[in-house]
Amino acid sequence: MLAGLTLLLLGSARFEPLQELLQDPALKGAIVSVAVANDRGELLLANAESTRVMPASNLKLFTVAYALHRLGPDFRYRTRFFKVGGEIWVDAPGDPTLDSKKLAAVGKRLGVGRRTRIRVAQAYAPGVPQGWNHGYLTARYAAQIEAWSVDRGGFEVWADSKGVSLRSPSCGVRLIYLPDEKPLRVSYDLQGRTITVRGALPKESQRVISLASPDPSEAACRALGGVEGPPPDALPDRDPDCILESPLLREIAAMCLQPSDNNIAEHLLLTAALAEGPLSAEDPYPQATDRLVLFAAKAAGIDADDLRPWDGSGLSRHDLVTARSIARLLAWCLEQPWRDVWLDAQARAGGPGTLANRLKGLDFAGKTGYIDAVASLSGYLKRSDGVLLLVSVVCNHFKHPVSEARQAIDRFVEKLAEAKEFGTAVEVRPIDAPQSVPLARAGAALGDRSARSSVHGLAAPARAHR
């Protein structure tokens, strides 16, 4: 074991890189929550580790772990299609990987025409998840959540020397181009379903912007080749005429975590929660997030008081976690039969995902996160001496640009990788969370969720979310 690695919290103040992080000008006045543990989940270094903070996309770690635990890494979505008279009936369980090409191929196979009615039984259709700021909603990263959707609820606007076009014409949006000499600008009237692009055309083809579809289920029906009809009263009790299977969950986990895909995270939360029992048709999120907390408490041994999710992606500013709960989750996932799936799903320093341009040269795998005034980084740091550290840093309420907060976090991780010792070792102690939490206590920790429906995330729109 590395000299000085067994550090009690009392010795944390002696570790110079932690002090440098806490005193970084970019984080002046901010909440800086830190938990560093060994691979057994024993806490080595910490600051404000039990303070609940907004995690941004680090919440996806809980969502994906819940899905892998509840559904298994070999789970697949199976979207079923039935020909009923002159109509197509669809059983939509929530596959977030459906795309326009897949649906067009099914429509051609089933003989769907422009007037063919598509009647869909959706597993859930909450639309906008609770707590999402309405300023987000034109962006593709905040597309509405419906079990029957295509291209992850969004579409792209592209431009070249010949003009401006939509990728995914089934989105049902009108495109207007107004040329001038300035750089390209986009305005999007979501309710009016109109996009206006102004500016000079580029010489080479380029993506201009990614946007959310005004009606994801209608767009999926269009992609299939028909028109949306009312949902069926009941699906046929026979084999379907066609089935679309998703990739395995082990692949979908990476599709969620590496690029930090909000849409996939929301579907995984609702699918895992639905596997435990019915969800409210009106608003499935209170039940789904309660089940996520119970999973964390019962399975992963996380104190239920440490976790208050409002969605599955971390886009809601009402999401709260502690750094110690993330560190505990990271340790628990190493003990699971799907450990390798979990590790392969993480973004890698200098590799695929949101860490492609960060922490280069380090053996780090984990999850990034940021929204306005929030920056987080949690994952696994393997030092050159072979020591594995579980690291979680979550910063809230800083005034400087998020890029400066990220740089401060990265410097801290780099110094963790290089440090010869942390300071004067006293003793190791486990993360302060029980291995299991009685159901009564876990349920009580969920608190009063009845107020959720009246809160609409009034904070400033996120500049980005990864």
PESUL-V525485 format. One record per residue. N is the residue number from 1. RES is the residue in one small letter. BURIAL is I if it has 9 or more other C-alpha atoms within 8 Angstrom, else O. D_CENTER is the distance of its C-alpha to the mean C-alpha in whole Angstrom. Layout:
((N/RES/BURIAL/D_CENTER) (N/RES/BURIAL/D_CENTER))
This chain:
((1/m/O/35) (2/l/O/35) (3/a/O/37) (4/g/I/36) (5/l/I/32) (6/t/I/33) (7/l/I/33) (8/l/I/33) (9/l/I/31) (10/l/O/34) (11/g/I/35) (12/s/I/31) (13/a/I/33) (14/r/I/35) (15/f/I/32) (16/e/O/33) (17/p/I/29) (18/l/I/28) (19/q/I/30) (20/e/I/30) (21/l/I/26) (22/l/I/27) (23/q/O/30) (24/d/I/28) (25/p/O/29) (26/a/I/26) (27/l/I/25) (28/k/I/28) (29/g/O/27) (30/a/I/24) (31/i/I/22) (32/v/I/22) (33/s/I/20) (34/v/I/21) (35/a/I/21) (36/v/I/23) (37/a/I/24) (38/n/I/25) (39/d/I/24) (40/r/O/26) (41/g/I/24) (42/e/I/27) (43/l/I/26) (44/l/I/28) (45/l/I/27) (46/a/I/25) (47/n/I/25) (48/a/I/24) (49/e/I/22) (50/s/I/23) (51/t/I/22) (52/r/I/19) (53/v/I/17) (54/m/I/14) (55/p/I/11) (56/a/I/9) (57/s/I/5) (58/n/I/8) (59/l/I/7) (60/k/I/4) (61/l/I/8) (62/f/I/9) (63/t/I/8) (64/v/I/8) (65/a/I/12) (66/y/I/13) (67/a/I/12) (68/l/I/14) (69/h/O/17) (70/r/O/17) (71/l/I/17) (72/g/I/18) (73/p/I/17) (74/d/O/20) (75/f/O/19) (76/r/I/19) (77/y/I/18) (78/r/I/22) (79/t/I/22) (80/r/I/26) (81/f/I/29) (82/f/I/32) (83/k/I/35) (84/v/O/37) (85/g/O/40) (86/g/O/39) (87/e/I/35) (88/i/I/32) (89/w/I/30) (90/v/I/27) (91/d/I/25) (92/a/I/21) (93/p/I/19) (94/g/I/16) (95/d/I/15) (96/p/I/12) (97/t/I/14) (98/l/I/18) (99/d/I/19) (100/s/I/22) (101/k/O/24) (102/k/O/24) (103/l/I/24) (104/a/I/27) (105/a/I/29) (106/v/I/29) (107/g/I/30) (108/k/I/33) (109/r/O/34) (110/l/O/34) (111/g/O/36) (112/v/I/34) (113/g/O/36) (114/r/O/35) (115/r/O/36) (116/t/I/35) (117/r/I/33) (118/i/I/30) (119/r/I/29) (120/v/I/26) (121/a/I/25) (122/q/I/21) (123/a/O/20) (124/y/I/18) (125/a/I/18) (126/p/I/17) (127/g/O/16) (128/v/O/15) (129/p/I/13) (130/q/I/15) (131/g/I/15) (132/w/I/13) (133/n/I/16) (134/h/O/18) (135/g/O/18) (136/y/I/15) (137/l/I/16) (138/t/I/18) (139/a/I/15) (140/r/I/13) (141/y/I/10) (142/a/I/11) (143/a/I/12) (144/q/I/14) (145/i/I/13) (146/e/I/16) (147/a/I/16) (148/w/I/19) (149/s/I/17) (150/v/I/18) (151/d/I/16) (152/r/I/13) (153/g/I/14) (154/g/I/16) (155/f/I/19) (156/e/I/20) (157/v/I/23) (158/w/I/25) (159/a/I/29) (160/d/I/32) (161/s/I/35) (162/k/O/36) (163/g/O/34) (164/v/I/30) (165/s/O/29) (166/l/I/25) (167/r/O/23) (168/s/I/23) (169/p/O/26) (170/s/I/25) (171/c/I/23) (172/g/I/26) (173/v/I/26) (174/r/O/29) (175/l/I/30) (176/i/O/32) (177/y/I/33) (178/l/O/36) (179/p/O/37) (180/d/O/38) (181/e/O/38) (182/k/O/35) (183/p/O/32) (184/l/I/29) (185/r/O/28) (186/v/I/26) (187/s/O/26) (188/y/I/24) (189/d/O/26) (190/l/I/23) (191/q/O/26) (192/g/O/28) (193/r/I/26) (194/t/I/28) (195/i/I/27) (196/t/I/29) (197/v/I/29) (198/r/I/32) (199/g/I/33) (200/a/I/35) (201/l/I/34) (202/p/I/33) (203/k/O/35) (204/e/O/32) (205/s/I/29) (206/q/O/26) (207/r/I/23) (208/v/I/23) (209/i/O/20) (210/s/I/17) (211/l/I/17) (212/a/I/16) (213/s/I/19) (214/p/I/21) (215/d/O/21) (216/p/I/19) (217/s/I/21) (218/e/I/24) (219/a/I/23) (220/a/I/22) (221/c/I/26) (222/r/I/27) (223/a/I/25) (224/l/I/27) (225/g/I/30) (226/g/I/31) (227/v/I/31) (228/e/I/29) (229/g/O/31) (230/p/O/31) (231/p/O/29) (232/p/I/31) (233/d/O/33) (234/a/O/32) (235/l/O/31) (236/p/O/34) (237/d/O/35) (238/r/O/36) (239/d/O/34) (240/p/I/32) (241/d/I/33) (242/c/O/30) (243/i/I/27) (244/l/O/24) (245/e/O/22) (246/s/I/18) (247/p/I/18) (248/l/I/18) (249/l/I/15) (250/r/I/15) (251/e/I/15) (252/i/I/12) (253/a/I/10) (254/a/I/11) (255/m/I/10) (256/c/I/6) (257/l/I/7) (258/q/I/10) (259/p/I/9) (260/s/I/5) (261/d/I/5) (262/n/I/4) (263/n/I/7) (264/i/I/7) (265/a/I/4) (266/e/I/7) (267/h/I/10) (268/l/I/9) (269/l/I/10) (270/l/I/12) (271/t/I/14) (272/a/I/14) (273/a/I/16) (274/l/I/18) (275/a/I/19) (276/e/O/21) (277/g/O/23) (278/p/O/23) (279/l/I/20) (280/s/O/22) (281/a/O/22) (282/e/O/22) (283/d/O/19) (284/p/I/17) (285/y/I/15) (286/p/I/17) (287/q/I/18) (288/a/I/15) (289/t/I/14) (290/d/I/17) (291/r/I/17) (292/l/I/14) (293/v/I/16) (294/l/I/19) (295/f/I/17) (296/a/I/17) (297/a/I/20) (298/k/I/22) (299/a/O/21) (300/a/I/19) (301/g/I/22) (302/i/I/20) (303/d/I/22) (304/a/I/20) (305/d/O/21) (306/d/I/19) (307/l/I/16) (308/r/I/15) (309/p/I/12) (310/w/I/12) (311/d/I/9) (312/g/I/6) (313/s/I/3) (314/g/I/6) (315/l/I/8) (316/s/I/11) (317/r/I/13) (318/h/I/15) (319/d/I/12) (320/l/I/14) (321/v/I/14) (322/t/I/17) (323/a/I/17) (324/r/I/20) (325/s/I/17) (326/i/I/15) (327/a/I/18) (328/r/I/19) (329/l/I/16) (330/l/I/16) (331/a/I/20) (332/w/I/20) (333/c/I/17) (334/l/O/20) (335/e/O/23) (336/q/O/21) (337/p/O/23) (338/w/I/19) (339/r/I/19) (340/d/O/20) (341/v/I/17) (342/w/I/15) (343/l/O/16) (344/d/O/16) (345/a/I/13) (346/q/I/12) (347/a/I/13) (348/r/I/16) (349/a/I/19) (350/g/I/20) (351/g/I/19) (352/p/I/16) (353/g/I/13) (354/t/I/12) (355/l/I/15) (356/a/I/18) (357/n/I/20) (358/r/O/19) (359/l/I/21) (360/k/O/23) (361/g/O/26) (362/l/I/24) (363/d/I/23) (364/f/I/19) (365/a/I/16) (366/g/I/13) (367/k/I/10) (368/t/I/10) (369/g/I/9) (370/y/I/11) (371/i/I/12) (372/d/I/16) (373/a/I/18) (374/v/I/15) (375/a/I/14) (376/s/I/13) (377/l/I/14) (378/s/I/14) (379/g/I/15) (380/y/I/18) (381/l/I/21) (382/k/I/24) (383/r/I/27) (384/s/O/30) (385/d/O/32) (386/g/O/30) (387/v/I/29) (388/l/I/25) (389/l/I/23) (390/l/I/20) (391/v/I/19) (392/s/I/17) (393/v/I/17) (394/v/I/16) (395/c/I/18) (396/n/I/18) (397/h/I/21) (398/f/I/22) (399/k/O/24) (400/h/I/24) (401/p/O/22) (402/v/I/18) (403/s/O/20) (404/e/I/22) (405/a/I/20) (406/r/I/18) (407/q/O/22) (408/a/I/23) (409/i/I/20) (410/d/I/21) (411/r/I/25) (412/f/I/24) (413/v/O/23) (414/e/I/25) (415/k/I/28) (416/l/O/27) (417/a/I/27) (418/e/O/31) (419/a/O/32) (420/k/O/35) (421/e/O/35) (422/f/I/33) (423/g/I/36) (424/t/O/38) (425/a/I/37) (426/v/O/38) (427/e/O/36) (428/v/I/33) (429/r/O/31) (430/p/O/28) (431/i/I/25) (432/d/O/26) (433/a/O/25) (434/p/O/27) (435/q/O/26) (436/s/I/26) (437/v/I/26) (438/p/O/28) (439/l/O/27) (440/a/O/29) (441/r/I/27) (442/a/I/24) (443/g/I/24) (444/a/O/26) (445/a/O/23) (446/l/I/21) (447/g/O/23) (448/d/O/24) (449/r/O/22) (450/s/O/24) (451/a/O/24) (452/r/I/20) (453/s/O/21) (454/s/O/23) (455/v/I/21) (456/h/I/19) (457/g/I/17) (458/l/O/20) (459/a/O/19) (460/a/O/19) (461/p/I/17) (462/a/O/14) (463/r/O/16) (464/a/O/13) (465/h/I/9) (466/r/I/8))
